[in-house]
Amino acid sequence: MTHDHDLVLRPTEAQKAAALAPPPGRTGGDLVVETLRGLGATTVFGLPGQHALALFDAVGRSDLRLVGLRTENNAGFAADAYGRITGEAVPLLLSTGPGALMALPALAEAAAASAPVLAISSQVPVAGLGGGRRGHLHELRDQSASFRDVVKSVHTVRTPSQIPSVIAEAWESALTAPHGPVFVEIPEDVLRAETIVPQVTGVDAAPHELAPRPELTALAAHWLENATRPVIIAGGGVVRSDAAGKLKQLAERLNAPVVTTFGGKGAFPWTHPLSLQSWLEDRHMTDFLEDADVLLVVGSGLGELSSNYHTFFPTGRVVQIDADLGKLESNHAGLGIHADARLALQALLETVAERPDPSAPERVRLLLADIAARLATQDLALEQELLGSIRTALPARSPSFWDMTILSYWAWSAFDPKHPNTMHSAQGAGGLGYAFPAALGACVAEPGTPVLAVSGDGGAMYSVADLATAKQHDLDVTWLIVDDGGYGILREYGCEAGTRLAGPDFVALALSFGVPATTTTPESLTADLKKALATPGPSVVVLPAKLRMFAPTHL
């Protein structure tokens, strides 16, 4: 028989000794670092600031790797990408007020993409909290309130002894499905003060598993195996939960065509006979999905882009699996299953019977042919050739990061990512400047693997300062900048005001940072990218080109 007292973890002799004689001179900043190391962190991103100096000093005394970018927003994008690539929670260290607020757009993108970023910010001293308005530098009435509607959860520290538990609680929140960014706030004097709290030697912050309810998966399996025209929509949740293999098994058992959302790129093999690829912004695809008698939606909320701008209205049964409870049935009524995609797909595989359907691959082929025929009438060969050139040049396992630019909008629908978790973009929150700093984070996560960033000239101007970061850390990033003299995608929407920009000579600018750079052409793009990707360290390739979007079908 087991008693409650049998479950108490008793300290070892080494832990007793450490508690009696903790190292002298330790501060609250050291408690943060010790907790992060105990949780498994090896790398942190961020920028030092006056209120956070005790935290950065503690990092300097530790074996954590600090990667400092040149703005907090870019540091947040880098942390986001590191979290997407590794699946680990990654600390983002920020200073009070303007420094913390600068990271909000990046944290909004991390929230939209479910990236596990652990933002840890300093705050004014304790005496200045609660709206006291004592005139501290960087003082805000309620700093954490600025983050509460952006991040998954907010955590506050007010004394040194709270630090290990609060950091562990935030870590667990970031990694519990659905993953997401969290915000931790620690006052400056708590970070600076010497502490008698013993050295942190054990931290437990295992994320909770989110399993599906069996009666729901049993009903979903019954619908699917008896369907006439089942179709699967695979979203980013499939990629984040490492469930691409299970998705493929289920699709083949059901003979169900699969379309991946823009956030779910790579969740299903692009050239598979059942692959509808990612042509969600096409009326042929919308009609095909509406015709399904059972539609299985895995890891997607069927938001604006995934529903062809809310012109998609399913006529059959909908089964929606999502770890985010708020997304279940938020756009379409159906059978909502609140679960991690991997666990839900496994439950379906254990339940669903095989559904023969030799006609499914032919229906897929005909649909893709209809889409190709529509594009063929629009004189868009250049855009498709550029995507082909990039795909040829980029190693199959190399990650790519895409900014909000015309070529990226094409890539959402038409680029073959080859493998899960290798293509990422800013389409979650839609902010500019994502691609290059995110690619730097991926370089840190996968050293020795060449990484591609794709930006327009407008978006590139958000990130040029971090050419210095790429050079300083000798990161294997190739940055393709498509220069059309402004915000080309906005001109495609018919807007002229403020969309034409005077820009720098990007090649000369890169060379001034000591980064090799070249101007390319559509004809030489494959060769120039291959050379840059094969050369260790950072490089820039500039493509002067004016591109066009395919005609929308939702208007």
Salt bridges, closest charged atoms under 4 A:
ASP6 OD1 - HIS5 NE2 3.36
GLU13 OE2 - LYS16 NZ 3.33
ASP30 OD2 - ARG61 NH2 2.77
GLU34 OE2 - ARG26 NE 2.87
ASP63 OD1 - ARG37 NE 2.71
ASP80 OD1 - ARG84 NE 2.60
GLU109 OE2 - ARG84 NH2 3.12
GLU139 OE1 - ARG133 NH1 3.42
GLU169 OE1 - HIS155 ND1 2.96
GLU172 OE2 - HIS208 NE2 2.67
GLU185 OE2 - ARG158 NH2 3.26
GLU188 OE1 - HIS51 NE2 3.83
GLU188 OE2 - ARG192 NE 3.58
GLU209 OE2 - ARG342 NH2 3.67
GLU215 OE2 - ARG213 NH2 2.54
GLU252 OE2 - LYS248 NZ 3.00
GLU252 OE2 - HIS272 NE2 2.83
ASP282 OD2 - ARG374 NE 2.62
ASP287 OD1 - ARG283 NE 2.85
GLU290 OE1 - ARG283 NH2 3.04
ASP291 OD2 - ARG229 NE 3.10
ASP357 OD2 - ARG355 NH2 2.82
ASP357 OD2 - ARG363 NH2 3.39
GLU362 OE2 - ARG365 NH2 2.75
ASP416 OD2 - LYS418 NZ 3.37
ASP484 OD2 - ARG491 NH2 3.89
GLU496 OE1 - ARG500 NE 2.90
